[in-house]
């Protein structure tokens, strides 16, 4: 399936015309409905990326991408397109690392932001836990998703949108 932008553009995209886009690593995302509501309120396009078909609301701001069933196909699709003006929602730590390196704002579904300062340690802990599990150690899984996580996510998303838009406006003003 070919990517069709949520907001069609006329002419070349520039910093002034390219909208901040919210990319959602959607296969196991528990906050998709919240993302749609907040994005629509802010007038921001959302690109929902999954390995296969996923149902999304019928809204011109929301685009669905079936990236394919290959290993990390959805992650690769997002990482290849995200920019410093975008926001990525994912629980996938390697994808978060790639997007942070691209300059994107990255948030986990529980509201935890992934930053340049935190992603190295987060990735190291994830790799350690993977190694422990593969050697037979019982490490347990992640804790259950709670209503407090949902509330934290909504607050973090709203704050992140405002921060990214302020930073973007400052860059546009500097270019003028």
Secondary structure, DSSP 8 states (H G I E B T S, - for coil): -----SS--SS---TTTS--EEEEE-TT-TTHHHHHHHHHHHT-EEEEEESS-----S-TTEEEEE--SSTTHHHHHHHHH--TT-EEE-S-HHHHHHHHHTT-EEE-TTS-EE-HHHHHHHHHHHHHHHHHHHTT----------HHHHHHHHHHHHHHHHHHHHHHHHHHHHH-
